[in-house]
Amino acid sequence: MNTDFFKQLAESKEGAEKFPFMPEGQAFDMGADVDGKPLFDPRILDSAEFFRNPYPYYRILRDHYPVFHDRLHNCYWVTRYEDITDCYFDDEGFNTIPKGSSSGVLGNTQLELSGVEHRRRRNLYGQHLVGKSLLLRIPAIERLAEEMIEDWSRLALGDEPYVNDTESKRLVELGRAFANEFPIRVVCEVLGFPKEAQPQFYYWYNSMMSGLGGSETHRVGVEARQDLEDYIQGIVEERRHSPTYLYDSAGNPIGKDIISKLCETKVDGAVLSTEEVTSNIALIVGGGGETTRGAILNMWTLLLRHPDQFLAVQKDNSLWDNVFHETLRHSSSIGGQPRHNTFDVEMHGVKIPAGSLIQMVDFSANHDERIFDDPERFDIFRQDLYSGKLLRSGYRKEGRCSHMAFGVGPHLCPGAWISHQEAIVGSEILLKKMQNPKIKEDLMPRDIDGNKPAPMGITSVRELWLEFDIS
Ligand code: HEM
């Protein structure tokens, strides 16, 4: 890989000549008003420069336009940590209706709901992804990680393009060898999908995900969802009278899988319809793959590029928590969330008429220097980040704040706890397996100077080539 990555990115975006690539961390000069205040041209948001180097532009917004009325994209951008948390907590004033982008593909999900209706839907499955239920699922997460990594030793030279041995070293592309599929396998397992349906499950997942992206792939996404619903219908009917269970490593049942739980759940005295069960499943499937994949790859990339911090983690396994949270603060896999204001509001002197589209930029909140010191620095020991138990209320005490990668408040990601377990458990097992791992930098994308590693920008790492000693 090389700098062609950015060349291609620039060619796929408009305005490349207008917004040239800048040194990382430095914004292109878009001019200033008579008082010297920097101007902000919203076309930058569609440029390859912004994808690669977003943070200096978010800083301009935070410092000079904390609520930016973007007439080009017909929305308002909110970029400061404090404002975003306030809006997330105010579920009535800033609601998620009508998001709409997922309907048809994910079905009628709670993403489009607010208030009581949202809480009711969310509790149906959310309770199975936290607390004691989650603890019961940890052995299954461990087993799945072990199985996937075990497979590496069965591969002979040339068997797969992404695992190769050379003398005493093994080369692995961590995405294809682990991170792309691991979160999907976990979701499949905790939901209780039959093993034989798993290959088909990846097809449903991939099609639904690309279906959310654009009109061409939308049809395939809707078809995949329909296909999934047809398949689930049979399972739901069966599980209503014969529930299935998850098992520990000794083969003892540890609790019903989520599909079986959903099948027996009653709302207002009536069991959920197949459509309702399917929508819940489609949402869990949709939420749980790409996000955790990105988190695992970003974690390993950032950590290995900071060898002193990696050394500390090797000596103290408990630091994986810090790695997970600092990675999500520094380079999350989700940029932000849309909201619509129910009433006319005024924020920072900007009048926002009711019903406007407001983009809450979690990326920017996580890099708000009002909260996090020197925010572009990756530092698992930073004192201003809270890395404790995940709380729906968020955390803000004694100079420590939670990051915003899972949102906060009523819509806080219900998969936060399980993705945390996946990333930590998976990484601990990976660390045991890989002796002396290093990034094979000559296979990784380079920055525009052809030398430095490409910045992550607003995209997660797509491929991570690692080399380690074969013991
Ligand atoms: C590192 C991994 C993950 C990240 C960064 C992430 C991030 C997010 C964010 C930012 C939201 C939206 C919150 C809002 O609208 O305010 C969300 C919602 C959601 N996530 Fe995640 N997520 C991750 C993993 C997962 C996993 C593993 C699952 C499922 C097993 C999941 C399922 C969901 C669902 C169902 C919602 C909708 C919640 C609602 O509207 O109440 N996510 N996630």
Residues whose N, C-alpha, C, O or C-beta is under 5 A from the ligand:
A	BS01	HEM	Q110 L111 R122 L283 I284 G287 G288 T291 T292 A295 S333 I334 Q337 A405 F406 G407 V408 P410 H411 L412 C413 P414 G415 A416 S419
